[in-house]
């Protein structure tokens, strides 16, 4: 079992090192909390950020004065179409025609610029209809976690290796312990003072602690 203990120690050290690497992953966070007034048929950018593979944005808002607004989550191409009043698509995480609310959304297209926009225009279709200026309080946070792909690969390998190791140990324990003969010594029928080795079936005197044939102790 010394080899199993040594192997377990190596796996635990490897797992610990991986967790330390994950814990040290760098996170770039942009947070804005403020109140703005947006004029009729205008817009205001809550936040602009560049996504990585593990980026997400969270925001909440409340209209303090005025009618309902739209909060649009747009990538760079759709934002460019939006500002010239062209045809654009908004992304999941968008809220249309609301006086308050919030959303949280992953934006995983690495390298792409994303915009969270307070919209007080008549776009998009199905959105709010402006009647004048609005005053909006909001809080928005965008987080880009610098989590190198090689760490993800290492963690996956460690996880698979750990599962396989546990399975092997359980199988060994099953055969070594669970399937171990329940009765270590049995009286040898027909020969008083004798017993049978539970491992090889040899007979020997009751006071023997080791089998003279297979050498096992029981």
N, C-alpha and C positions, 0 to 999 in steps of 0.2 A: 504493500500500500504506500510505500515511501515515494514511488514514482508518481502515484496519483496525487499525493499531497504536493509534490514539487510542481506537477503540471497545473494543479489548481492555483497554486501561488502565482505562477507565471500568468495565467489567465486573469486573475484578480488584479495584478499589477498593470496588465495591458488595459483592462477595463478602466481602472482608475486613471491611467494616463490619458485615455480617450475622453473620459469625462472632464478632466482638467482642460484638455484642448477645447472641448465644446464650451466649457465655462469661460474660457478666455477669448471666445469669438467676439470680434469687435462689432458693435452696433452703433450706427450713425442715426441719431434720432433728431428730427425737426419737429418742434412743437410751437404752435401759435394759438394764443388765447386773446381775443379782443372783441371790440364792438365796432361795426362799420355801418355807414350809411351809403346805400347804393341808389343812385338816381333812376328815374323812370327809363326803361329800355336800356339799362346798363348792366354791368356785371362786375364782380370783384373776385380775384383769385385768392382763395383761402391759403393754398399751399401749392408749391411746385417742387417735385422731387424726381430723382432718377432711380429707377427700380433695379434691384438685384434679384437673384433667384429666390430670395427669402424676404421679400418686401411686403409690407402691409400698411394700410392707412386706416385710421380711426378718427371719426369726427362726430360732433354733436352741435346742434344749433337751435336758436330760438329767435323768432321775430319779435322784437320789442315794440316796433311801431310799423304799421303798414299791413299789407295783405300777404297772402301766401307766396312763397318763392320756390324755386327749384335749386337743389344742390347737385351739380353734375360732376361725375368722375369721368375724365376724358384722357385718352392718350394723346400724344403729340399731334398725330395726323388729324384726329377728330377735333382737337382744340383749334387747329389752324382753320379748319372748315367752319367751325362754330363762330369764330370772331369775324369772319367775312359773311356771316349769315348764309353759309352754304349748307349742303346736306351733310349731316354728321350722325354718328352713332354714339350714344353714351354707354358707359360700362356698368356692370353690376356694382352696387354700392351707391348708385344714384337715387336720390329721393325727389319725386316730382310733387309739386303743389302742396307744400307743407308749411305749417306755422312753427313746427318744432320737430325734432327727431334726431336720429343718428344712425350711423352705419359703420361697419368694419369690413374691410375687403382686402384679400391678398392680390398683389399685382406682381406677377412673376415673370413678366417679359423683360429679362435683364437688359439694361442699357436704355430702356425706353423712358422718356419723360412723361410723367403723369401730372395732371392738374385737377385740383378740387375747386370748383367754381360756384360762387353764389350767383344765380341767374335771376335777373329781374326783367327779362325780355319775354316776348311772346313765343319764344322757342324753348324747348322742342314741342312738337305736337303732343297734346295730352298733358302738358305742363301747366304751370300757373299763368294766370292772365294779370299782368301788372296794371295798376291804376295810378301809381305815383311812386315816390321814393319810399324805401323801406330801411329800417334800422335793425340790424341783425347782430346778436351776440353769438359767438361760436368758439369752439376749441377743436383743434385738429392736430393730429400727430401722425407723422410718417416715419417708419423705421425701416432701414436697410441693414440687414445683418450680414456681416462679412464672414461667411461660413464656407471655407474652401471645400471644393468637391472631393478632394482626396480624403478629408476627414470623414465625410459621409461614407465613402467606400470602405475606409478602415472600420468604422462602426458597424457596417453591414457584415463585413468579414468576421469581426469579433462576435457579433450576435449569432451568426450561423455556427461559428466554431464553438461558442459557448453552449448552444443548444445541443450540438452533436456530442460534446463532452459530457453534458448532463445525462444524455440518453445512454452513453456507454457506461457511465458510473452506475446508473440505475440497473442496467442489465447485469453488470458484474455483481452488484449487491444482491440482485435477485437470485443468481446462481450460487453465490457464496453464503448467503444468509437465509433467504426465504426457502430455498430448496435443500437446505442442510437437513440431514436426517433428524427427525424430531426426537427419536430415542437413541441416546448415545450408546447404551449398553442394554443388551437383552440377555435374559437367562437362557443358557444353552439347553434346549429340551433334551431330556434323556441323560444328561451328564451333570449331576449336582456339582456346584462349585465352579462351573464353567460359564462363559459368556461369549457372545458373537461380536466381532468387530463390525460396526455399522457401515464401514467403508469397503472392506474387501470380503467380509463374510467368514473370516477365519475364526476358529474357536480358540479360547485361551482361558486360564484361570481368572477368577473374579478380581483378584488383587493386582492384576497386570494393569498398568496405566498406559502402556504403549503396545500397539499391535506388533507381534514378532514378525509378521509377514510384510505389512505395508508401512510400518513404522509410525503410524499416526497416533496422536494422543487424543483421548476422549474421556 
